[in-house]
Amino acid sequence: MPHDEPDADPDASPPGFGLLVTPGVNPAKWLRVWEQRLPGVPLRLVGATTAEQEAVLGRGDADAGLVRLPVDRDHLSAIPLYTETTVVVVPIDHVITAADEVTPADLADETVLVPQDDVLPWPDRPGATSALAAPSTTAEAVELVAAGVGVLVVPQSLARLHHRRDLTYRPLLDAPTSTVALAWVTDAQTDLVEELIGIVRGRTVNSSRGRAAAVGQRAGDRAASDGPEPSPRAGRPGGEGRAGGTGRARGAAGARRTSRRGGGRPGRGRTG
């Protein structure tokens, strides 16, 4: 008689390890290392905007995240990984493209678009403010740049993410920057989180701080403290074992026999 399968727990965490990735961040190099070291633990990517990233981690929807700083350090731990170059996105025929890099002063006469999901707070942002309502997303702002409405200042990874053939970008000096970090809930630092920390920090697979290495070290410590099982011959008086005490005992017995033979029997030796 067929048995009914138990209903899945709707509150159960998805299998594997959840990694939040904020737009623009490319985790490919770390994913490859994860797959090599932990092939039995699937890594699940969780997309979230910069505005959502803290809430997603706080709810436990992801075990750790590649986020943009700042984050609330009262609840989250974070390791800065790298700081991005800030660029200005413009049409390919814009006058700015004549330079290899630009400064805020070069934007003084430009309309600088600021989307609602902007990740570069800049109180003294140069240029004029658009008369249009702020675009809701960076993607919409890129569309407006292509339409000639204005220019857009973003981290370089977002310029690449929203690349178009009719747009280009130039590095913008003396502008705010965005730092990408690995973050996790401080009270939820598991062995797998520690393993990911080792991966992003470049620890080798044999590092004593890696989870697999730590498990191996603990096993080795237990084996060393227990010691090998004693052999039947190893515990004899003298503590030398077969190769030591037994060998010398045989040597001494042989010497006594040789001494007796060397003396000979009276009357048997040859004379003159």
C-alpha positions as a printed NumPy array, in Angstrom:
array([[  0.   ,   0.   ,   0.   ],
       [  1.618,   3.305,  -0.992],
       [  2.628,   5.656,   1.775],
       [  1.969,   9.356,   1.594],
       [  5.077,  11.506,   1.447],
       [  5.373,  13.889,   4.423],
       [  4.621,  17.494,   3.631],
       [  7.66 ,  19.728,   3.278],
       [  8.209,  22.152,   6.114],
       [  7.504,  25.616,   4.655],
       [  9.755,  27.163,   7.307],
       [ 12.692,  24.867,   6.617],
       [ 15.827,  26.48 ,   5.205],
       [ 16.637,  25.647,   1.574],
       [ 19.421,  23.089,   1.143],
       [ 23.03 ,  24.123,   0.733],
       [ 24.533,  27.498,   1.464],
       [ 22.812,  30.749,   0.515],
       [ 25.033,  33.573,  -0.742],
       [ 23.478,  36.998,  -1.258],
       [ 24.927,  38.919,  -4.208],
       [ 24.199,  42.608,  -4.683],
       [ 24.004,  43.94 ,  -8.271],
       [ 27.315,  44.414, -10.031],
       [ 29.288,  42.005,  -7.851],
       [ 30.749,  39.006,  -9.684],
       [ 31.322,  36.036,  -7.352],
       [ 32.573,  33.652, -10.07 ],
       [ 36.144,  33.197,  -8.794],
       [ 34.951,  32.361,  -5.283],
       [ 32.241,  30.028,  -6.558],
       [ 34.857,  27.97 ,  -8.415],
       [ 36.927,  27.533,  -5.274],
       [ 33.821,  26.636,  -3.251],
       [ 32.867,  23.912,  -5.756],
       [ 36.381,  22.477,  -5.609],
       [ 36.574,  22.39 ,  -1.823],
       [ 32.958,  21.629,  -0.918],
       [ 31.495,  19.676,  -3.845],
       [ 28.827,  18.175,  -1.586],
       [ 27.46 ,  21.547,  -0.443],
       [ 25.52 ,  23.362,  -3.183],
       [ 25.926,  27.126,  -3.159],
       [ 22.674,  28.98 ,  -3.82 ],
       [ 22.83 ,  32.582,  -5.068],
       [ 20.308,  35.03 ,  -3.62 ],
       [ 19.822,  38.302,  -5.479],
       [ 19.097,  41.458,  -3.497],
       [ 19.504,  45.171,  -4.029],
       [ 21.817,  47.2  ,  -1.848],
       [ 18.777,  48.593,  -0.037],
       [ 17.505,  45.058,   0.683],
       [ 20.775,  43.363,   1.583],
       [ 20.654,  43.813,   5.37 ],
       [ 17.034,  42.666,   5.636],
       [ 17.724,  39.547,   3.565],
       [ 20.634,  38.557,   5.796],
       [ 18.703,  39.41 ,   8.944],
       [ 15.798,  37.146,   7.941],
       [ 18.146,  34.264,   7.263],
       [ 17.25 ,  34.129,   3.576],
       [ 21.004,  33.91 ,   2.927],
       [ 23.838,  32.653,   5.11 ],
       [ 26.267,  35.37 ,   4.003],
       [ 26.397,  38.073,   1.381],
       [ 28.606,  39.993,  -0.992],
       [ 27.302,  43.43 ,  -0.097],
       [ 28.109,  47.098,  -0.479],
       [ 29.243,  48.966,   2.588],
       [ 28.181,  50.468,   4.861],
       [ 26.164,  47.91 ,   6.838],
       [ 24.899,  47.889,  10.41 ],
       [ 27.888,  46.598,  12.41 ],
       [ 25.717,  46.115,  15.511],
       [ 24.187,  43.029,  13.904],
       [ 26.429,  42.182,  10.957],
       [ 30.106,  41.327,  10.673],
       [ 31.848,  42.364,   7.462],
       [ 35.203,  41.9  ,   5.774],
       [ 35.974,  44.538,   3.111],
       [ 37.152,  42.864,  -0.089],
       [ 37.829,  45.625,  -2.593],
       [ 36.906,  49.206,  -3.471],
       [ 35.553,  49.891,  -6.927],
       [ 36.559,  52.581,  -9.369],
       [ 33.85 ,  55.201,  -9.797],
       [ 32.976,  56.048, -13.41 ],
       [ 30.692,  58.38 , -15.331],
       [ 28.498,  56.77 , -17.999],
       [ 27.977,  58.845, -21.167],
       [ 26.984,  58.36 , -24.822],
       [ 29.875,  57.229, -27.032],
       [ 29.941,  60.571, -28.857],
       [ 29.978,  62.689, -25.677],
       [ 32.724,  65.293, -25.286],
       [ 33.904,  63.576, -22.076],
       [ 35.096,  60.591, -24.092],
       [ 37.994,  62.686, -25.399],
       [ 39.675,  62.311, -21.99 ],
       [ 41.044,  59.138, -20.371],
       [ 39.655,  60.188, -16.993],
       [ 37.581,  63.089, -15.696],
       [ 37.095,  65.126, -12.517],
       [ 33.97 ,  66.494, -10.832],
       [ 34.69 ,  69.865, -12.406],
       [ 34.167,  68.286, -15.837],
       [ 30.573,  67.524, -14.831],
       [ 29.708,  71.076, -13.789],
       [ 27.65 ,  71.719, -16.914],
       [ 26.113,  68.239, -17.118],
       [ 22.76 ,  66.943, -15.894],
       [ 23.738,  64.199, -13.451],
       [ 21.057,  61.543, -13.003],
       [ 20.585,  60.045,  -9.525],
       [ 18.482,  56.861,  -9.454],
       [ 16.563,  55.857,  -6.351],
       [ 18.816,  52.826,  -5.897],
       [ 21.969,  54.958,  -6.036],
       [ 24.884,  53.402,  -4.107],
       [ 27.172,  56.454,  -4.112],
       [ 25.888,  59.049,  -1.649],
       [ 27.433,  62.375,  -2.656],
       [ 26.213,  65.468,  -0.784],
       [ 28.127,  67.874,  -3.038],
       [ 27.376,  66.1  ,  -6.274],
       [ 28.408,  68.285,  -9.222],
       [ 26.248,  69.206, -12.188],
       [ 22.629,  70.142, -12.557],
       [ 19.681,  68.158, -11.259],
       [ 17.356,  66.658, -13.838],
       [ 13.92 ,  68.225, -14.153],
       [ 12.505,  64.709, -14.516],
       [ 11.582,  62.536, -11.574],
       [ 14.487,  60.455, -10.312],
       [ 14.631,  57.121, -12.16 ],
       [ 13.638,  54.261,  -9.876],
       [ 16.552,  52.022, -10.841],
       [ 20.057,  52.258, -12.255],
       [ 18.816,  50.385, -15.321],
       [ 16.26 ,  53.128, -15.998],
       [ 18.919,  55.789, -15.507],
       [ 21.108,  54.081, -18.113],
       [ 18.195,  54.24 , -20.561],
       [ 17.958,  57.988, -19.942],
       [ 21.689,  58.411, -20.564],
       [ 21.256,  56.649, -23.891],
       [ 18.405,  59.062, -24.689],
       [ 20.682,  62.031, -24.056],
       [ 18.915,  63.22 , -20.908],
       [ 22.04 ,  63.283, -18.727],
       [ 25.056,  61.374, -17.429],
       [ 25.283,  58.798, -14.638],
       [ 27.882,  58.24 , -11.916],
       [ 28.154,  54.627, -10.719],
       [ 30.684,  52.015,  -9.592],
       [ 32.435,  50.473, -12.573],
       [ 30.802,  47.071, -12.052],
       [ 27.343,  48.604, -12.529],
       [ 28.487,  50.342, -15.706],
       [ 29.609,  46.941, -16.998],
       [ 26.425,  45.244, -15.825],
       [ 24.28 ,  47.688, -17.827],
       [ 26.622,  47.94 , -20.807],
       [ 25.19 ,  49.133, -24.089],
       [ 26.913,  49.536, -27.428],
       [ 25.873,  53.19 , -27.645],
       [ 27.302,  54.066, -24.218],
       [ 30.755,  54.143, -22.657],
       [ 32.302,  55.351, -19.397],
       [ 35.358,  57.094, -18.032],
       [ 36.968,  56.908, -14.539],
       [ 35.871,  59.781, -12.306],
       [ 38.563,  61.041,  -9.932],
       [ 37.93 ,  62.582,  -6.49 ],
       [ 34.47 ,  61.044,  -6.234],
       [ 32.858,  58.775,  -3.628],
       [ 33.598,  55.077,  -4.035],
       [ 31.809,  51.834,  -3.232],
       [ 33.441,  49.07 ,  -1.191],
       [ 32.303,  45.468,  -1.592],
       [ 32.459,  43.246,   1.48 ],
       [ 31.565,  39.779,   2.684],
       [ 28.971,  40.118,   5.445],
       [ 27.047,  37.76 ,   7.713],
       [ 24.926,  37.918,  10.848],
       [ 27.393,  38.017,  13.728],
       [ 25.431,  35.539,  15.831],
       [ 25.136,  33.073,  12.937],
       [ 28.772,  32.42 ,  12.015],
       [ 28.717,  28.722,  11.106],
       [ 31.508,  26.429,   9.91 ],
       [ 30.406,  27.072,   6.322],
       [ 30.561,  30.832,   6.84 ],
       [ 34.083,  30.37 ,   8.2  ],
       [ 34.949,  28.309,   5.129],
       [ 33.713,  31.101,   2.833],
       [ 35.732,  33.642,   4.817],
       [ 38.813,  31.538,   4.137],
       [ 38.002,  31.379,   0.424],
       [ 37.55 ,  35.123,  -0.059],
       [ 40.686,  35.787,   1.98 ],
       [ 42.695,  33.434,  -0.204],
       [ 43.474,  30.768,   2.361],
       [ 44.785,  27.557,   0.847],
       [ 42.941,  24.275,   1.162],
       [ 45.568,  23.117,   3.685],
       [ 45.213,  26.183,   5.879],
       [ 44.762,  25.226,   9.512],
       [ 41.918,  27.759,   9.706],
       [ 39.885,  26.086,   6.968],
       [ 36.984,  23.909,   8.143],
       [ 38.216,  20.744,   6.446],
       [ 41.734,  21.252,   7.765],
       [ 40.393,  21.947,  11.248],
       [ 38.45 ,  18.7  ,  11.243],
       [ 41.56 ,  16.839,  10.12 ],
       [ 43.628,  18.538,  12.802],
       [ 41.177,  17.527,  15.51 ],
       [ 41.274,  13.942,  14.29 ],
       [ 45.073,  13.997,  14.277],
       [ 45.174,  15.404,  17.796],
       [ 42.925,  12.637,  19.053],
       [ 45.089,   9.986,  17.409],
       [ 48.265,  11.48 ,  18.894],
       [ 46.816,  11.659,  22.41 ],
       [ 45.472,   8.098,  22.329],
       [ 48.69 ,   6.682,  20.915],
       [ 49.017,   3.365,  19.008],
       [ 47.864,   0.104,  20.483],
       [ 50.827,  -1.539,  22.35 ],
       [ 52.232,  -4.668,  20.68 ],
       [ 52.602,  -7.887,  22.734],
       [ 56.416,  -7.43 ,  22.794],
       [ 56.577,  -3.689,  23.346],
       [ 55.943,  -3.559,  27.095],
       [ 58.81 ,  -5.796,  28.347],
       [ 61.031,  -4.6  ,  31.191],
       [ 63.7  ,  -2.228,  30.009],
       [ 61.253,  -0.516,  27.627],
       [ 63.388,  -1.347,  24.565],
       [ 61.028,  -3.576,  22.673],
       [ 62.186,  -6.486,  20.51 ],
       [ 64.775,  -4.567,  18.572],
       [ 66.361,  -3.184,  21.767],
       [ 66.233,  -5.154,  25.011],
       [ 65.658,  -8.596,  23.441],
       [ 68.506,  -8.123,  21.006],
       [ 70.967,  -7.174,  23.704],
       [ 69.855, -10.1  ,  25.87 ],
       [ 70.639, -12.513,  23.029],
       [ 73.966, -10.8  ,  22.471],
       [ 74.936, -11.286,  26.116],
       [ 74.   , -14.96 ,  26.047],
       [ 76.07 , -15.451,  22.912],
       [ 79.063, -13.808,  24.544],
       [ 78.902, -16.202,  27.487],
       [ 78.836, -19.188,  25.151],
       [ 81.805, -17.841,  23.218],
       [ 83.75 , -17.299,  26.435],
       [ 83.261, -20.912,  27.448],
       [ 84.317, -22.188,  24.038],
       [ 87.29 , -19.863,  23.928],
       [ 88.711, -21.363,  27.197],
       [ 88.749, -24.899,  25.754],
       [ 88.823, -28.171,  27.72 ],
       [ 91.86 , -29.009,  29.881],
       [ 94.379, -31.349,  28.213],
       [ 93.089, -30.977,  24.688],
       [ 95.109, -28.089,  23.389],
       [ 98.357, -28.813,  21.423],
       [101.694, -28.28 ,  23.112],
       [105.074, -27.32 ,  21.867]])
